[in-house]
Amino acid sequence: MLLSIVFKNLKRNKKRSFLTILIILIATSGMTFGLSWIEGEKNLFLESGKRMTGDVRITAPDSELRSRSLDVSSNFSYSKIKKVVERIPQKNIDVGRIKFGGLIYFNEKHESAMGSGIENKDEKIIGFDKFIYSGRFLENNNEIIVGESLRRKLNLKLGDKVTLLTQTQGKSLYSLNYDIVGFYKMDNTRLNKSFYITLVSSQYLLDMEDRITEYLIYSNNNENLIKNFLTQNTDKTVLVKRWDEIGMNQSFTQILPFIRGIFIFIFATLSGLSISNTMLMTVFERRHEIGLLKALGMKEGEIKKMFILEGGLMGSIGGIAGLILGGGSYEQFIRFFTFIKFNF
C-alpha cells in the first residue's frame, strides 16, 4: 500500500521529483568523476614514479643533493652492489642506471636534456615496448633513443647522427656521436625531453667504469623485506630507500589522502545541503497532505516510512544514473585527453 502511494506521489509531482533526482544525479556524477580523476592521477603518478625509482632504490648517500644538478660524481660500484642484491631471498628484477645531463647537437642546433644509461631489461621495465612509436629499442652502444619533445625541437629523423656533449665524473667535457634508432612518447610529458643510451656506453662517455648513480629493484610488494636485507648487508657508502620515501613519490603519497578527504567533504556538504533543502521544501509543501493522511488514520511512523521510501527511490534512481554518467564521462575524458596528448 505504501509503495503504491509513493509511486502516485512521484507521478503527481513530476517537476519536484525530477528536480530532486536531477540534484542527486549531478551530485553523484560529479563526485564519481572527481574521485575517478583523483584515483586515475594517483595510479598514473605512482606507476610512472615506480618505473623511474623502482620499489627499492640504492644510491650514494649524497645523491639526492647532487642529483638536482645531475652531478654523476655521486656514484658507487655496480659489481659490488649487484653481488649483494643477488643474495636477496625474495624474487625481484634489478637494474643499474646512470642519470646525467648533456647537450645534444644536430645541424648547428642544440638542446639540453636529461640522459640515462640503461640496461636491456629496461625495455619492458620502463615500458619502451609501448612508448616507442617509431624505430626500435637500443641494441648497440653507439645508438640512442630520443623523446618526442627533443625530436620536434631539433627536427630529428630516424638514422640521424647526433653529438652528445656532457661532463664526466672528473668534471672534464667529453662528447660522442650516436645514431638515432627510436623515438618514444611517455605519459609523463617531462620525460619526453630526455634521451637514453646503453649503460655500457654511458659508463664510457662519463668515465665511470663499473660505476652507476642508482640501482633499482622491482619486487612484488616486498619493499620492506628487501630494504631491511640491504640495510643490514651494505655499508654507509650507499643509501637504501623504498619508492614512497623518494622525492615527489613521498610528497604525493602523503598529500593524496588529504586532497581526497577535502574533495569528498566539500562535494558531499554541498550536495547534502542541496538535497536536504529540496526534501525539506517537499515536506513543507505537503503539510496539508500529511494532515489529511493523519485524519484518515495513517500513523506517524507510516507517514515517515512513506517519505523515506520516496527519498530512497529518488536517491536510487539519481544515484545509479549519476554513477553511470560520472564513470562514463570520466572514461570519455581520459580518451579525449589521451588523444590530444599523443597527437598534438
Disulfide bonds with the S-S distance in Angstrom:
none
